[in-house]
Amino acid sequence: MIHRTRVKICGITRVQDAIDAARAGVDSIGLNFHRPSARFIDIGRALEVRAALPPFVTLTALFLDETEDWVSEVIHHLRPDCLQFHGREQAGFCAAWQLPFIKAIPMGSIDDPTAYARGFDTAQGFLLDSNAAGRLGGSGDTFDWSRIPESFAYPLILAGGVTPSNVAEAIVQARPWGVDVASGVETDKGIKSSELIEQFFREVRRGDQQLDNET
């Protein structure tokens, strides 16, 4: 079996960073529509990012306890491929938009991620982050990966403090479907580094190769 861990780079705020991520091989670009966040992007700039993306790179719109009007406005203008809900949203709210969605699981305050995931049975996958409930990720903090149940039966996206220095280890230990990075490839909040992006992808491939060597 050949492993290929999918990669999402989140908190993109600049067109060039999106282009750099695409050239490196990113699977999805994450745009943050939570206004208090330092990585917030307005709809006008988000449309510029969307227009710059090459084929087969998806766009994920991230929300945290937003109003229906704001989510609807973003979807109407941007036409994202996927939604990501990072707050206390209920399953019905997440599913109401008739788009694939990812639900973040706040490992900083959730003891049983499997039980949490059961409450969102139409989710495309689950992002496990180090934050507490109601707080956005992107802090750069990790959580104890051994807390991820081996029996977790849903597509798992690992976030929370993954960087070029630890992502290979994270892949080998957690065996996620994908990894999600924001601060780990930044020089400042919302400002990505092309060099760090390239390093991150090299280490993702190294982690995948280690898994291949084990099988």
Sequence and secondary structure as in RCSB ss.txt:
>XXXX:A:sequence
MIHRTRVKICGITRVQDAIDAARAGVDSIGLNFHRPSARFIDIGRALEVRAALPPFVTLTALFLDETEDWVSEVI
HHLRPDCLQFHGREQAGFCAAWQLPFIKAIPMGSIDDPTAYARGFDTAQGFLLDSNAAGRLGGSGDTFDWSRIPE
SFAYPLILAGGVTPSNVAEAIVQARPWGVDVASGVETDKGIKSSELIEQFFREVRRGDQQLDNET
>XXXX:A:secstr
     EEEEE   SHHHHHHHHHHT SEEEEE  TTSTTB  HHHHHHHHHH  TT EEEEEESS  HHHHHHHH
HHH  SEEEE SS  HHHHHTT S EEEEEETTT S HHHHHHT TT SEEEEESS TTS S S     GGGS T
T  S EEE SS  TTTHHHHHHHH  SEEEESGGGEEETTEE HHHHHHHHHHHHHHHHHHHHH 
